[in-house]
């Protein structure tokens, strides 16, 4: 690792330690897709799972948990930065209970999206069902803490929502249904409307501190680059442009919601710029490979294709931006989380 990259990491680590001191959030509550799923898909009937090696090989005790990475995911690092706990458990994981969930819980499901049609593709948990699980959680929390303490946790908790990439890459651009019903801007508006309704319902249920994540430069995911053969494996600019435009729509929606809903503090986190910076300037962050992932050949493997017996998997994931063809490495997740904590989430510290 070069001197500049090493200095960057040391300074960033120091800043996270400083932020930990002043953290006031009692719990982290997570909704979304595989970018933040800590293992809920383990407990449902779907082919989209990652609870096997080499997933999790750099996690605590080298345990594959269902996180789509070699280690921790951004929400784990955010929880740690807020001085709560180093990992956020999955709500459906039977090894945890309401005592564990009272300080942080994840309802996310890999493969899901804003659009119910997206969750149908791989038979995963739709966003509306994540909300139903959250309502059930509230009841359990009140039974565990009592109404007054539970309502305090619900009102002071930090809610993280990370979702949307699958709506485009798994649904709109792959299957004919939505693309025949909507042009791309209409579909973006359709999804933004669902996002607004979801946030409004969270607010009605007592949530006040909410961070809504935008889309990454999804045209630069290894799977998309590998299939972009006519452009020499470059990022798919169309997908990146769609991500930027959708992020703008989410930001506009957030401005309106902050004016409409009493007491809400809704912020936008933008993984697009930081991830694109990493991809365009890998040496600055200590990376060597940006176009292919660590697992397997690095171009197509994800889920069961990213298996322990694949002989092509890299030995050092820290050199890679991506772990599998769709998901970042733990190191990348840490950088993204650190960026989000220092920017969007600083208001909650």
C-alpha positions in Angstrom: 0.0 0.0 0.0 1.4 3.4 -1.0 2.2 6.2 1.5 -0.8 8.3 0.4 -3.3 5.4 0.8 -1.8 4.4 4.2 -2.1 8.0 5.4 -5.7 8.2 4.2 -6.7 5.1 6.1 -5.0 6.2 9.3 -6.7 9.6 9.2 -10.1 8.0 8.4 -9.8 5.5 11.2 -8.9 8.3 13.6 -12.0 10.2 12.6 -14.3 7.2 13.1 -12.8 6.8 16.6 -13.5 10.4 17.3 -17.1 10.1 16.0 -17.7 7.1 18.2 -17.2 9.2 21.3 -20.2 11.4 20.7 -22.7 8.9 19.3 -26.2 9.3 20.6 -28.3 6.9 18.5 -29.7 3.9 20.5 -30.3 1.6 17.6 -29.7 1.1 13.9 -32.6 -0.2 11.9 -32.0 -1.4 8.3 -34.2 -1.9 5.2 -33.1 -2.8 1.7 -31.4 -5.3 -0.6 -28.1 -7.2 -0.7 -26.1 -4.1 -0.1 -27.2 -4.3 3.5 -28.8 -7.8 4.0 -27.0 -9.5 6.9 -28.6 -12.9 6.5 -32.4 -12.8 6.1 -32.2 -14.7 2.8 -30.8 -17.6 4.7 -34.2 -18.3 6.1 -36.3 -18.1 3.0 -36.7 -20.3 -0.1 -34.6 -18.5 -2.7 -31.5 -19.4 -4.8 -30.0 -16.0 -3.9 -27.9 -16.9 -0.8 -24.4 -16.4 0.5 -24.3 -18.3 3.7 -21.3 -20.5 2.6 -17.6 -20.1 2.0 -15.8 -18.2 0.6 -18.4 -15.6 1.6 -17.5 -14.4 5.0 -14.0 -15.7 5.0 -12.7 -12.3 6.5 -15.7 -12.0 8.8 -15.5 -12.7 12.5 -14.3 -16.3 13.0 -14.4 -16.6 9.1 -18.1 -17.2 9.3 -20.4 -17.0 6.3 -23.4 -15.2 7.6 -25.4 -14.4 4.4 -23.7 -11.1 3.9 -22.8 -10.7 0.2 -19.2 -9.9 0.9 -16.0 -11.4 2.3 -16.6 -9.6 5.5 -18.7 -6.9 7.0 -21.1 -4.7 5.1 -21.6 -0.8 5.4 -24.3 -1.0 8.0 -22.1 -3.0 10.3 -19.4 -0.3 10.1 -22.0 2.4 10.6 -23.3 0.7 13.7 -19.7 0.4 15.1 -19.1 4.1 14.3 -22.1 5.0 16.3 -20.7 3.0 19.2 -23.6 0.5 19.2 -22.2 -2.9 18.1 -19.9 -4.2 15.4 -22.5 -6.1 13.5 -26.3 -5.8 12.9 -28.2 -9.1 13.0 -30.8 -10.3 10.5 -34.3 -10.2 11.9 -35.1 -13.8 10.6 -31.9 -15.3 12.1 -33.2 -17.7 14.8 -30.0 -17.4 16.8 -30.9 -13.8 17.8 -33.8 -12.5 19.8 -35.5 -9.2 20.7 -32.7 -8.5 23.2 -30.2 -8.4 20.4 -32.6 -6.6 18.1 -33.3 -3.8 20.6 -30.0 -2.0 19.6 -30.1 -2.9 15.9 -31.8 -5.1 13.4 -31.8 -5.7 9.7 -34.9 -6.5 7.6 -33.2 -6.3 4.2 -33.4 -9.0 1.6 -30.9 -9.6 -1.2 -32.4 -9.3 -4.6 -35.3 -7.1 -3.6 -36.3 -3.7 -4.8 -38.8 -0.9 -4.5 -40.9 -2.6 -7.1 -42.8 -5.8 -6.0 -42.1 -7.2 -9.4 -38.4 -7.1 -8.6 -38.7 -9.2 -5.5 -40.7 -11.8 -7.5 -37.8 -12.4 -9.9 -35.8 -14.5 -7.3 -38.6 -15.1 -4.7 -37.1 -12.8 -2.1 -38.7 -10.6 0.6 -40.5 -7.6 -1.0 -40.2 -4.2 0.6 -43.8 -4.2 1.9 -43.0 -7.4 3.8 -39.9 -5.8 5.3 -42.3 -3.2 6.7 -44.6 -5.8 8.1 -41.6 -7.4 9.9 -40.8 -4.0 11.3 -44.3 -3.6 12.6 -43.9 -7.0 14.3 -40.6 -5.9 15.7 -42.2 -2.9 17.2 -44.7 -5.1 19.1 -41.9 -7.3 20.4 -39.8 -4.3 21.4 -42.7 -2.8 23.4 -43.1 -6.2 25.1 -39.4 -6.3 25.9 -38.8 -2.7 27.0 -42.2 -1.4 27.8 -44.1 1.2 25.8 -42.2 4.3 27.0 -38.7 3.0 26.5 -39.6 1.3 23.2 -41.2 4.4 21.8 -38.0 6.3 22.8 -35.8 3.8 20.9 -38.2 3.9 17.9 -38.1 7.7 17.8 -34.4 8.1 18.4 -33.1 5.2 16.3 -31.3 5.7 13.0 -33.1 4.1 10.0 -30.9 3.1 7.0 -32.6 2.3 3.7 -30.4 1.0 0.8 -32.3 -0.3 -2.2 -33.0 0.2 -5.9 -30.2 -1.2 -8.0 -32.1 -4.5 -8.6 -35.1 -2.7 -9.9 -33.0 -1.7 -12.9 -30.4 -4.4 -13.4 -32.5 -7.4 -12.4 -35.9 -6.2 -13.6 -36.3 -3.2 -16.0 -33.3 -3.9 -18.2 -33.7 -7.7 -18.2 -37.4 -8.5 -18.2 -40.0 -7.1 -20.6 -42.9 -6.3 -18.3 -41.8 -3.0 -16.8 -40.0 -1.7 -19.8 -43.1 -2.3 -21.9 -45.2 -0.3 -19.3 -42.8 2.6 -18.6 -40.0 4.4 -20.3 -37.0 4.8 -18.1 -38.0 8.2 -16.6 -41.5 7.0 -15.9 -40.1 4.0 -14.1 -37.8 6.2 -12.1 -40.8 8.3 -11.0 -42.7 5.1 -10.2 -39.9 3.9 -7.9 -39.4 7.4 -6.3 -43.1 7.4 -5.5 -42.8 4.0 -3.7 -39.8 5.4 -1.8 -41.8 8.4 -0.7 -44.7 6.2 0.5 -42.3 3.9 2.4 -40.7 6.8 4.2 -44.1 8.3 5.0 -45.2 5.0 6.5 -42.0 4.8 8.6 -42.7 8.3 9.9 -46.3 7.3 10.7 -44.9 4.4 12.8 -42.6 6.7 14.8 -39.3 6.9 12.8 -37.8 10.3 12.7 -34.1 9.9 11.8 -33.8 8.3 8.3 -31.1 8.0 5.8 -32.1 7.0 2.3 -29.3 5.8 0.1 -29.1 6.5 -3.6 -27.7 4.2 -6.3 -24.0 3.4 -7.0 -22.5 3.7 -10.5 -24.2 0.4 -11.3 -22.8 0.4 -14.9 -19.3 -0.2 -13.3 -20.2 -3.5 -11.5 -18.0 -6.3 -12.8 -21.0 -8.2 -14.2 -22.2 -5.2 -16.3 -18.7 -4.5 -17.5 -18.2 -8.1 -18.5 -21.3 -8.1 -20.6 -20.4 -4.7 -22.2 -18.2 -6.4 -24.8 -18.8 -4.0 -27.6 -17.2 -1.2 -25.5 -14.2 -3.2 -24.4 -15.5 -4.0 -20.9 -15.8 -0.4 -19.9 -18.5 0.8 -17.5 -22.0 0.9 -19.0 -22.5 4.6 -19.2 -26.3 4.3 -19.8 -26.7 2.6 -16.4 -24.5 5.1 -14.7 -26.6 8.0 -16.1 -29.8 6.3 -15.0 -28.3 6.0 -11.5 -27.4 9.6 -11.4 -30.8 10.7 -12.6 -32.6 8.5 -10.1 -30.5 9.9 -7.3 -31.5 13.4 -8.3 -35.1 12.4 -8.2 -34.6 10.9 -4.7 -33.0 14.1 -3.5 -35.9 16.2 -4.8 -38.3 13.9 -3.0 -36.3 14.1 0.2 -36.5 17.9 0.1 -40.3 17.8 -0.2 -40.7 15.2 2.6 -38.6 17.1 5.0 -41.1 20.0 4.6 -44.2 17.9 4.7 -43.6 15.5 7.6 -43.3 17.1 11.1 -40.2 16.3 13.1 -38.6 14.1 10.4 -34.8 14.3 9.7 -34.5 12.6 6.3 -31.1 12.7 4.7 -29.7 11.4 1.4 -26.5 9.3 1.3 -24.8 9.1 -2.1 -22.6 6.0 -2.7 -22.3 7.0 -6.4 -19.5 9.6 -6.0 -17.3 7.8 -3.5 -17.5 4.5 -5.4 -16.8 6.1 -8.7 -13.8 7.9 -7.1 -12.5 4.5 -5.9 -12.9 3.0 -9.4 -11.3 6.0 -11.2 -8.5 6.4 -8.6 -7.8 3.0 -7.1 -4.3 3.7 -6.1 -5.4 6.5 -3.8 -7.4 3.9 -1.8 -4.9 1.0 -2.0 -6.7 -1.1 -4.7 -5.2 -2.9 -7.6 -8.1 -4.3 -9.5 -11.3 -2.4 -10.3 -12.8 -4.2 -13.3 -13.1 -7.8 -12.0 -14.0 -9.2 -8.6 -12.1 -11.3 -6.2 -14.4 -14.4 -6.3 -13.9 -16.8 -9.2 -13.0 -15.3 -12.6 -14.3 -12.0 -11.2 -16.7 -11.4 -14.1 -19.9 -13.4 -13.6 -19.8 -15.3 -10.2 -22.3 -14.4 -7.5 -24.2 -16.5 -5.0 -23.8 -20.2 -5.5 -21.4 -19.6 -8.5 -19.1 -18.0 -6.0 -18.2 -21.3 -4.4 -15.4 -22.5 -2.2 -14.2 -24.9 -4.8 -13.7 -22.2 -7.5 -10.0 -22.3 -8.1 -9.8 -18.7 -9.5 -10.8 -16.9 -6.3 -8.1 -14.3 -5.2 -6.1 -14.7 -2.0 -6.2 -11.1 -0.9 -9.6 -9.4 -1.2 -8.1 -6.1 0.0 -6.6 -5.6 -3.5 -10.1 -5.7 -5.1 -12.9 -3.2 -5.1 -15.5 -5.9 -5.6 -15.9 -9.3 -3.9 -18.2 -10.9 -6.4 -19.6 -9.7 -9.7 -22.2 -7.5 -8.0 -21.0 -6.7 -4.5 -18.0 -4.8 -2.9 -15.3 -6.2 -0.7 -15.3 -5.5 3.0 -12.6 -2.9 2.5 -14.7 -1.1 0.0 -17.7 -1.3 2.3 -15.6 0.2 5.0 -14.6 3.2 2.8 -18.2 3.8 1.8 -19.5 3.6 5.4 -16.8 5.9 6.6 -17.7 8.4 3.8 -21.4 8.2 4.7 -20.7 8.7 8.5 -18.6 11.7 7.8 -21.1 13.3 5.4 -24.8 12.4 5.4 -24.9 10.9 8.9 -22.8 13.6 10.7 -26.1 15.4 11.5 -27.1 12.5 13.8 -23.9 12.5 15.8 
